[in-house]
């Protein structure tokens, strides 16, 4: 059965995601998005979303429901009990999103992580923020040998890297460049992420933590 044509609102979201992934939030005007989407009204974005912030929120709302449902199904299927399995259940839907020909979501999130003035977790609707927090806490529970705030810092850095690595892959595929087969990409990335998360804490890092030289930060990861 043929798919119904995209609505104007959905087309605006897709074009905005693509342009923001290419040029960043400050590199694209709302008028340019409307024109690229073929809207007859140059103020179509304002009409449907109110503002740039409303449009950004709409992009998250467009992509996150399917990704979070995929995570829920992975957890139900695999019943994760160790760090690698929790990381895989959380990261795999993000990596799969980057393989979709109709998606520029990872490039969009990567640009957001560079440009956001506040933690991206605060941009999420409450239901997704709570769910994401629960996944991150499950990962943290598997890292008893790493003290806070290093534990939270490592998780945020590892998951941000997973987004940027796969955004690079998304851009490479769009440009027609060769990339590793997806299964190899996923397995190798998981190896690297888990290795980083559980790497032994050096004596210097322990000393810095005990002397209060490291200030903890909350997680800012979104995908």
Secondary structure, 3 states (H helix, E strand, C coil): CCCCCCCHHHHHHHHHHHHHHHHCHHHCCHHHHHHHCCCCCCCHHHHHHCCHHHHHHHHHHHHHHHHHHHHHHHHHHHCCCCHHHHHHHHHHHHHHHCCCCCCCHHHHHHHHHHHCCCCHHHHCCHHHHHHHHHHHHHHHHCCCCCCCCHHHHHHHHHHHHHHHHHHHHHHHHHCCCCCCCHHHHHHHHHHHHHHHHCCCCCHHHHHHHHCCCCCCCCCCCCC
